[in-house]
């Protein structure tokens, strides 16, 4: 099934319901259909074989997504924070694309030979009455056709284009939500940029369920809270750093309409989620774990899991607040060692997943699955006896000290328990004697002080000395992407540079 069918179902089921934007003046499902038809006509007329979206999130994004689907070409949402050289290299992969870009980004697209319009111009064009072009959707718009190409963040290497086909995205939708299950007053607030898989996934799942979606272009806790209250938001999506900033803002008034708050994309500090649960006990918190290659969520820790863990005195249940829950229906999950052997409970290895929503495909490279159809996420983790998945970080981040493999996440989790620590990153610095030595950067909470040696002792009391950072430095902030993902190689580069100075 093609993504455009989701919109057609929405039009048939609740065409007059506002599904994009504010309650007043938003875009109905029927109007979204008309605009996407006009957009598809413009794409076909241009001869484009893709739509590059290089702008902040907003109404132009879903219109572009469904226009591309109707035209039978992929949407390529691009990180507007990329450097010029990286951006030029990426655009070289799409020489025949049409571009939708913020004003500041239009020169680089034009220099790459693309026809470019701003989001405002795109919306205006799509709002015009459709002039029949005598051409329907292209023959290659079935389920196995490319729907979206999202470039990986490139935190450890050059970005690769993850190719998501229509069948991957629709499989994710059908396995995640029920059609028209939302109330007419339901509204979702999305606070992630359009080049993140969560933006695509939430756009199509919210539409399919009948839920109105809004986006917050530039996040601040005050703006998020104000918009959530003004627009009576019922469902919201944030990354952990955003929730931490909301919790730290001191504004603990409720958002009366809020029923569900999902988070993911990076590890959630236990202290943050515990405070959030106590701050908003009536809200159902959801931790969603997934990757671009898996069309978003493959494991979920639901509201009842959160509440049960917070209320429990049993260590094994309490620990579930640090897990990402259990695999969603339709996903097979295995933990394997370096030889491909499937491991038992509580043994750390590489996380492998399989399912119809799993693309595991890179443009120009192909699918990266084994002979059983499993994709190696390159995340480390383990499952407990009840199937709850615990993430231990990326395989590439593993610190090897004296032939012992150490996951930075294990040390970071302990450091974050210290009341003066707001954020932290642990890295392995090359060392001639041990292979790696452990060092850490921390961000200290506002108004508090921290003695690095006292923090080292704090870690040593919980973990053995071999896992205690040899050096801890205090920084004003850590290098994170807009979606909250830690850019660990930048941490390592700065720490190595600081070591050389010292």
NORKA-V252828 format. One record per residue. N is the residue number from 1. PSI is psi in radians with two decimals (* if undefined). OMEGA is omega in whole degrees, 0 to 359 (NA if undefined). Layout:
BEGIN
N,PSI,OMEGA / N,PSI,OMEGA
END
This chain:
BEGIN
1,2.45,179 / 2,2.60,179 / 3,-0.56,181 / 4,-0.42,178 / 5,-0.51,177 / 6,-0.72,178 / 7,-0.71,180 / 8,-0.64,176 / 9,-0.70,179 / 10,-0.71,179 / 11,-0.77,180 / 12,-0.62,186 / 13,-0.62,183 / 14,0.99,186 / 15,-0.51,183 / 16,0.09,180 / 17,2.36,175 / 18,2.18,182 / 19,-0.24,180 / 20,2.23,173 / 21,-2.90,184 / 22,2.82,182 / 23,-0.72,179 / 24,2.10,176 / 25,0.17,179 / 26,3.13,183 / 27,2.19,177 / 28,2.90,178 / 29,-0.73,180 / 30,-0.74,180 / 31,-0.65,176 / 32,-0.65,177 / 33,-0.78,179 / 34,-0.75,182 / 35,-0.66,180 / 36,-0.53,175 / 37,-0.75,178 / 38,-0.69,178 / 39,-0.72,179 / 40,-0.69,178 / 41,-0.73,179 / 42,-0.66,179 / 43,-0.80,180 / 44,-0.70,181 / 45,-0.52,181 / 46,-0.29,184 / 47,0.22,183 / 48,2.57,176 / 49,0.13,177 / 50,2.83,175 / 51,1.97,177 / 52,2.16,180 / 53,1.92,184 / 54,1.24,185 / 55,2.96,175 / 56,2.91,180 / 57,2.69,180 / 58,-3.10,183 / 59,-0.50,181 / 60,-0.44,183 / 61,-0.96,179 / 62,-0.58,177 / 63,-0.71,177 / 64,-0.70,181 / 65,-0.86,183 / 66,-0.47,173 / 67,-0.80,178 / 68,-0.73,180 / 69,-0.74,179 / 70,-0.58,181 / 71,-0.19,180 / 72,0.47,178 / 73,2.73,180 / 74,2.60,170 / 75,2.38,181 / 76,1.52,177 / 77,2.23,188 / 78,2.50,178 / 79,1.99,182 / 80,-0.01,177 / 81,0.04,179 / 82,2.62,175 / 83,2.83,185 / 84,-0.75,183 / 85,-0.77,180 / 86,-0.67,180 / 87,-0.74,179 / 88,-0.69,179 / 89,-0.70,179 / 90,-0.78,182 / 91,-0.44,178 / 92,-0.35,177 / 93,-0.19,186 / 94,1.05,185 / 95,-0.35,182 / 96,0.30,182 / 97,2.77,166 / 98,2.48,185 / 99,2.44,170 / 100,2.00,189 / 101,2.59,171 / 102,2.71,186 / 103,-0.72,183 / 104,-0.36,184 / 105,-0.15,184 / 106,-0.62,181 / 107,-0.71,183 / 108,-0.58,177 / 109,-0.71,178 / 110,-0.65,179 / 111,-0.45,178 / 112,0.01,176 / 113,0.19,182 / 114,2.55,167 / 115,2.28,190 / 116,2.45,170 / 117,2.70,175 / 118,2.84,177 / 119,-0.67,180 / 120,-0.73,178 / 121,-0.66,179 / 122,-0.81,179 / 123,-0.69,179 / 124,-0.72,179 / 125,-0.74,182 / 126,-0.32,179 / 127,-0.20,180 / 128,2.63,177 / 129,2.44,183 / 130,2.27,173 / 131,2.06,185 / 132,2.27,180 / 133,0.11,177 / 134,0.25,184 / 135,2.28,177 / 136,-2.89,177 / 137,2.59,183 / 138,2.74,184 / 139,-0.40,184 / 140,0.43,184 / 141,0.39,178 / 142,-3.03,188 / 143,-0.49,182 / 144,0.11,178 / 145,2.63,178 / 146,2.34,178 / 147,-0.78,184 / 148,2.47,171 / 149,2.03,180 / 150,2.21,180 / 151,2.34,178 / 152,2.83,187 / 153,-0.37,180 / 154,0.56,181 / 155,-0.39,179 / 156,-0.20,180 / 157,-3.13,178 / 158,2.45,181 / 159,2.46,174 / 160,2.52,180 / 161,1.93,177 / 162,2.12,184 / 163,2.00,178 / 164,2.11,180 / 165,2.84,181 / 166,-0.70,182 / 167,-0.54,177 / 168,-0.84,184 / 169,-0.74,180 / 170,-0.60,176 / 171,-0.72,177 / 172,-0.76,181 / 173,-0.87,183 / 174,-0.51,179 / 175,-0.14,187 / 176,-0.65,186 / 177,2.80,176 / 178,2.49,181 / 179,2.34,176 / 180,0.52,183 / 181,-0.25,182 / 182,2.65,173 / 183,2.75,181 / 184,-0.35,180 / 185,-0.06,182 / 186,2.48,180 / 187,2.39,181 / 188,2.38,177 / 189,2.07,182 / 190,2.24,184 / 191,0.58,176 / 192,2.66,182 / 193,2.84,186 / 194,-0.33,181 / 195,0.12,177 / 196,2.43,182 / 197,-0.54,181 / 198,-0.54,178 / 199,-0.76,177 / 200,-0.86,184 / 201,-0.76,182 / 202,-0.55,177 / 203,-0.84,185 / 204,-0.59,178 / 205,-0.68,178 / 206,-0.75,178 / 207,-0.81,183 / 208,-0.63,180 / 209,-0.25,182 / 210,0.34,182 / 211,2.33,177 / 212,2.44,179 / 213,2.45,172 / 214,2.74,176 / 215,2.60,174 / 216,1.90,188 / 217,-0.78,182 / 218,1.99,187 / 219,2.27,160 / 220,2.61,180 / 221,-0.73,182 / 222,-0.76,180 / 223,-0.69,179 / 224,-0.85,182 / 225,-0.71,181 / 226,-0.80,180 / 227,-0.69,179 / 228,-0.68,180 / 229,-0.76,182 / 230,-0.68,185 / 231,0.16,176 / 232,0.94,182 / 233,2.32,178 / 234,-0.51,182 / 235,2.44,180 / 236,2.68,177 / 237,2.21,177 / 238,2.86,170 / 239,2.79,186 / 240,-0.67,180 / 241,-0.57,178 / 242,-0.79,179 / 243,-0.67,178 / 244,-0.72,180 / 245,-0.61,176 / 246,-0.80,180 / 247,-0.69,182 / 248,-0.23,187 / 249,-0.36,181 / 250,-0.13,178 / 251,1.63,184 / 252,0.22,175 / 253,2.56,182 / 254,2.82,166 / 255,1.72,193 / 256,-0.59,184 / 257,-0.28,189 / 258,2.17,179 / 259,-0.54,184 / 260,2.35,177 / 261,1.98,180 / 262,2.54,177 / 263,2.78,179 / 264,-3.03,178 / 265,-0.28,180 / 266,2.83,179 / 267,2.48,178 / 268,2.06,177 / 269,2.36,182 / 270,-0.69,182 / 271,-0.60,181 / 272,-0.87,183 / 273,-0.60,178 / 274,-0.74,179 / 275,-0.69,180 / 276,-0.71,179 / 277,-0.67,179 / 278,-0.56,182 / 279,-0.71,182 / 280,1.25,185 / 281,-0.37,182 / 282,-0.15,183 / 283,2.42,175 / 284,1.96,181 / 285,2.45,181 / 286,2.16,174 / 287,2.08,183 / 288,2.22,178 / 289,2.25,177 / 290,3.13,180 / 291,2.88,173 / 292,-0.74,183 / 293,-0.25,181 / 294,0.28,180 / 295,0.57,178 / 296,-2.39,198 / 297,2.28,173 / 298,-0.21,177 / 299,2.54,185 / 300,2.35,168 / 301,1.90,189 / 302,3.09,182 / 303,-0.77,180 / 304,-0.65,177 / 305,-0.76,180 / 306,-0.86,184 / 307,-0.75,180 / 308,-0.72,181 / 309,-0.75,181 / 310,-0.63,185 / 311,-0.23,188 / 312,2.52,172 / 313,-0.09,180 / 314,2.11,185 / 315,-0.72,183 / 316,-0.64,179 / 317,-0.72,178 / 318,-0.63,182 / 319,-0.31,182 / 320,-0.31,174 / 321,-0.36,178 / 322,0.03,180 / 323,3.01,175 / 324,0.29,175 / 325,-2.72,184 / 326,2.77,181 / 327,2.44,179 / 328,2.81,178 / 329,2.43,180 / 330,-0.09,180 / 331,2.20,170 / 332,2.35,185 / 333,2.33,177 / 334,2.58,172 / 335,2.18,185 / 336,2.70,173 / 337,-3.08,185 / 338,-0.25,178 / 339,0.10,179 / 340,0.10,180 / 341,2.29,179 / 342,2.26,186 / 343,2.76,178 / 344,-3.06,183 / 345,2.52,176 / 346,0.33,174 / 347,2.14,185 / 348,2.39,176 / 349,-2.87,180 / 350,2.41,181 / 351,2.17,177 / 352,2.43,181 / 353,2.72,179 / 354,2.49,178 / 355,2.89,183 / 356,-0.53,181 / 357,-0.20,182 / 358,1.97,178 / 359,-0.98,181 / 360,0.55,186 / 361,2.39,179 / 362,2.35,181 / 363,2.25,179 / 364,-0.07,182 / 365,-0.83,181 / 366,-3.03,182 / 367,2.43,181 / 368,1.29,179 / 369,2.79,178 / 370,-3.03,185 / 371,-0.15,175 / 372,0.09,177 / 373,0.21,181 / 374,2.49,178 / 375,2.27,177 / 376,1.92,183 / 377,-0.31,186 / 378,0.26,168 / 379,2.52,174 / 380,2.65,177 / 381,-3.14,175 / 382,2.84,175 / 383,2.53,177 / 384,-3.04,185 / 385,-0.38,181 / 386,0.14,175 / 387,0.14,178 / 388,2.32,185 / 389,2.31,178 / 390,2.22,183 / 391,2.34,181 / 392,0.19,179 / 393,3.13,181 / 394,2.53,176 / 395,-0.68,182 / 396,-0.33,183 / 397,-0.11,185 / 398,2.32,176 / 399,2.20,179 / 400,1.83,184 / 401,1.97,180 / 402,0.70,180 / 403,0.07,177 / 404,2.25,176 / 405,2.18,182 / 406,2.24,178 / 407,2.15,178 / 408,-0.61,183 / 409,-0.58,180 / 410,-0.72,180 / 411,-0.70,180 / 412,-0.68,180 / 413,-0.66,179 / 414,-0.77,180 / 415,-0.68,182 / 416,-0.22,176 / 417,-0.35,181 / 418,2.29,186 / 419,-0.34,182 / 420,-0.09,185 / 421,2.19,177 / 422,-0.66,184 / 423,2.71,180 / 424,2.76,174 / 425,2.32,180 / 426,2.35,181 / 427,2.80,174 / 428,2.05,180 / 429,2.27,181 / 430,2.34,183 / 431,2.27,184 / 432,-0.61,184 / 433,-0.82,188 / 434,-0.14,187 / 435,-1.01,173 / 436,2.56,166 / 437,2.59,186 / 438,2.22,174 / 439,2.74,184 / 440,2.56,171 / 441,2.41,180 / 442,2.65,172 / 443,2.18,184 / 444,2.44,179 / 445,2.54,180 / 446,2.32,178 / 447,0.02,181 / 448,2.82,178 / 449,2.72,183 / 450,2.29,174 / 451,2.01,181 / 452,-0.66,180 / 453,-0.63,177 / 454,-0.64,178 / 455,-0.66,177 / 456,-0.71,178 / 457,-0.63,178 / 458,-0.76,179 / 459,-0.73,182 / 460,-0.55,179 / 461,-0.45,181 / 462,-0.80,179 / 463,2.83,178 / 464,2.89,187 / 465,-0.52,181 / 466,-0.29,178 / 467,0.14,178 / 468,2.25,179 / 469,2.37,178 / 470,-0.46,178 / 471,2.44,176 / 472,2.23,179 / 473,2.63,180 / 474,2.19,179 / 475,2.80,177 / 476,-0.59,178 / 477,2.83,177 / 478,2.65,179 / 479,1.91,179 / 480,2.63,175 / 481,3.04,180 / 482,-0.40,179 / 483,0.18,174 / 484,0.01,181 / 485,2.29,180 / 486,2.29,175 / 487,1.50,191 / 488,-0.56,180 / 489,-0.53,177 / 490,-0.61,175 / 491,-0.83,181 / 492,-0.77,180 / 493,-0.76,182 / 494,-0.71,180 / 495,-0.72,178 / 496,-0.75,178 / 497,-0.71,178 / 498,-0.67,179 / 499,-0.69,181 / 500,-0.60,178 / 501,-0.76,179 / 502,*,NA
END
